[in-house]
């Protein structure tokens, strides 16, 4: 009888330890999520960037991978040069190829005079063009989809 009581006590304490470890990891994940959310707010309390780029096709670029989501700043530069926010190692891309600008709930793309152009939904853009969620941006051999912060894109449906 004594051994059974000892085993039951061990099972109870093991379950309790498992439960405490589980609660710890849930707490840790919540703190990480809240920290990321806090970092995404600007001083005025507004979310810095609702928009992200989802990589559809990385082309020949060795530093990008399909199905990766890239966060955007209020102004993000795309190009081959290491100083860009989004660096694409592709010989068909200019060192400063394009700029993405977020203005409130709108996002715009500007081609910076690149030789091979910037395309939105297969059409070459000229000047500053507004883009919407779900639209496809092609720069060189690389294709992106514009998605929202909660990944509200046409690809996720």
WOTA-V530234 format. One record per residue. PHI is phi in degrees with one decimal (NA if undefined). OMEGA is omega in whole degrees, -180 to 180 (999 if undefined). NEAR is the number of other C-alpha atoms within 12 Angstrom. Layout:
BEGIN
phi = [PHI,PHI]
omega = [OMEGA,OMEGA]
near = [NEAR,NEAR]
END
This chain:
BEGIN
phi = [NA,-63.8,-66.3,-63.4,-64.1,-65.6,-63.4,-63.0,-63.7,-62.1,-63.1,-61.4,-68.2,-63.8,-62.6,-61.7,-63.2,-60.2,-62.8,-65.0,-63.6,-60.3,-62.1,-60.7,-68.2,-63.4,-59.9,-61.4,-65.6,-64.4,-63.5,-63.0,-62.5,-66.6,-65.0,-64.1,-64.0,-62.7,-66.3,-81.5,-94.9,-84.4,-62.7,-80.5,89.0,-96.9,-65.4,-60.1,-143.3,-80.0,-93.1,-143.2,-111.9,-102.3,-79.5,-83.1,-141.6,-76.4,58.4,-91.5,-69.0,-81.0,-93.5,-110.9,-132.1,-59.6,65.3,-104.7,-107.0,-108.9,-72.1,-115.0,-90.7,-60.8,-131.8,-123.9,-100.3,-121.9,173.9,-82.1,-69.7,-66.5,-78.7,-73.4,-70.3,-120.7,-96.3,-121.9,-84.4,-146.3,-65.5,-86.8,-113.6,-71.9,-62.3,-122.4,-89.0,-147.6,-130.2,-107.5,-123.1,-106.2,-126.6,68.0,-98.6,-113.6,-128.5,-125.6,-122.5,-129.1,-78.8,-96.3,77.2,-68.5,-69.9,-91.8,83.3,-123.5,-120.7,-120.8,53.1,84.6,-109.3,-67.7,-94.2,-131.2,72.1,-93.1,-129.8,-73.4,-124.3,-116.0,-56.5,89.7,-77.1,-103.6,-107.2,-121.2,-129.7,63.4,-96.3,-97.9,-118.4,-122.4,-119.4,-80.1,-126.3,-90.5,-58.6,-92.5,60.2,-88.4,-119.9,-71.1,-72.1,-84.6,-86.9]
omega = [-178,-179,179,179,178,179,178,178,177,179,179,-180,176,178,179,177,178,180,179,178,178,180,178,-179,176,178,-179,179,179,179,178,179,179,177,178,179,179,179,-177,177,177,-179,-178,179,179,176,-176,-176,176,-172,175,174,178,-177,177,-178,-179,-179,-179,-178,-178,-175,178,-179,180,177,176,178,-179,177,180,173,177,173,-179,178,178,178,-177,-176,-177,-180,180,176,176,-177,179,179,-178,-178,-180,-175,179,-179,170,-170,-175,178,174,180,177,180,-177,-180,-179,176,-178,175,180,173,-175,178,-179,-180,-175,173,176,-175,173,-177,176,180,180,-179,175,180,-177,-179,176,176,-176,175,178,180,-177,176,177,177,-173,178,-174,179,178,169,178,-180,179,-177,179,179,-179,-177,178,179,-175,-179,999]
near = [7,8,9,10,11,12,13,14,14,15,14,14,14,14,14,14,14,15,14,14,14,14,14,14,14,14,14,14,14,14,14,14,14,14,13,14,20,17,16,23,17,14,10,9,12,16,24,27,32,31,39,35,45,37,32,30,26,29,24,20,25,17,18,27,21,21,19,20,27,29,28,32,28,27,24,29,31,40,35,29,20,16,15,23,25,35,30,38,29,25,22,24,32,29,30,31,37,42,35,38,29,30,20,16,20,20,31,32,37,32,33,25,21,26,18,23,29,39,30,32,21,16,15,24,26,19,19,21,26,23,28,27,31,26,32,30,42,36,49,34,26,37,31,39,37,41,34,29,23,18,24,22,24,17,20,16,7]
END
